[in-house]
């Protein structure tokens, strides 16, 4: 049996009413006028109203978007905007031109059952990309990607590393395609751990066939080190955590540095359990990565070095105009460097995400779109931006339990009100032809 979509019919697409004005007062007044007009003309479809609003939307100034799939919900959002109240379906912001967009691809641990079912059933661009990934993965796996996503009884569970990593890869690649279908293109990409494989493909540095082969075979190789390892995320200063790791060389490793106050530690179960006890005694917040029973980015990976190098050697990177920022080297690299040796280093070495984001900020990037089923990197991104004193927009594609178009259109609205151009015509089809952001 598959997972049923939560809430309303997954085939229904929510409506976004897009408004703008030069001032906040002007925006409130426009919302009040629109609310009155809609109530006086109940026969005009919500989508037609939305298409007209998109056609008249300005490209700068104060912005607001109301998202809902009912007329009552849309009107409630307008009424809140008119009187300066917040509402759960209302997003507001100041659209500033020239945003430089980065697509961000997280590693393992973002998965949840049914995470892409609604989009798979209701959104053709997403579904077509999932099917392309299924075809590319087929020579290397003995299960169906679509059956895993929909939770069929015959499908293997998501807690298998050789299943979850290819499934997350396909989900991230398909989410990136969905963002692009609404006119949002990345100027750069960055990946965290295995998310770098999806990042490389979306940037154009790896073909879908090479990326699918790499993620499928490398995740299968990880099976050899499963069982006596785990990873724990720690919310504390790097200096303090490293001091606590003193004397644990060869048993525990800093697997990732995600922000100025967020690290991940990797190692064997016994050593890691003792470390967690020390963290508890020091009142330092921490949690284990769910579904991870191996120690990535640690010395344990060296046991499969030869196998990973062997299966990665056929990878043929391509030139691309999209900047690839490596969390292995902590900066932008030439795609030619994404050969076989790189993908062993990506699995073995520390994920230098904090340094890589610092490099992106220094190069002028200020809008980060996390292409995953659950935003897990936003805290590190925000802390890094705060440390640099640079304002940024952090955009999440989906959230746990919210995997349909209602959530995605809300993400588009969030992008729009923060100055990222959105092609709203895609939402309204022919009704929105001639519209602009």
Buried (B, 14 or more C-beta within 10 A) or exposed (E): EBBEBEEEEBEBBBBBBBBBBEEBEBBBEBBBEBBEEBEEEEEEEBBBBBBBBBBEBBEEBBBBBBBBBBBEBBBBBBBBBBEEEEBEBBBBBEBBEEBBBBBBBBBBBBBBBBBBBBBBBBBEBBBEBBBBBBEBBBEBBEBBBBBBBBBBEEBBEBEBBBBBBBBBBBBBBBBBBBBBBBBBEBBBBBBBBBBBBBBBBBBBBBBBBBBBBBBBBBBBBBEEBBEBBBBBBBBBBBEBBEEBBEEBEEBBBBBBBBBBBBBBBBBBEEBBEBBBEEBEEEEBEBEBBEBBBBBBBBBBBEEBEEBBEBBBEEBEBBEBEBBBBBBBBBBBBEBEBBBBBBBBBBBBBBBBBBBBBBBBBEBEBBBBBBBBBBBBBBBBBBBBBEBBEBEBBBBBBBBBEBBBBBBBBBBBBBBBBBBBBBBBBBBBEEBBEEBBB
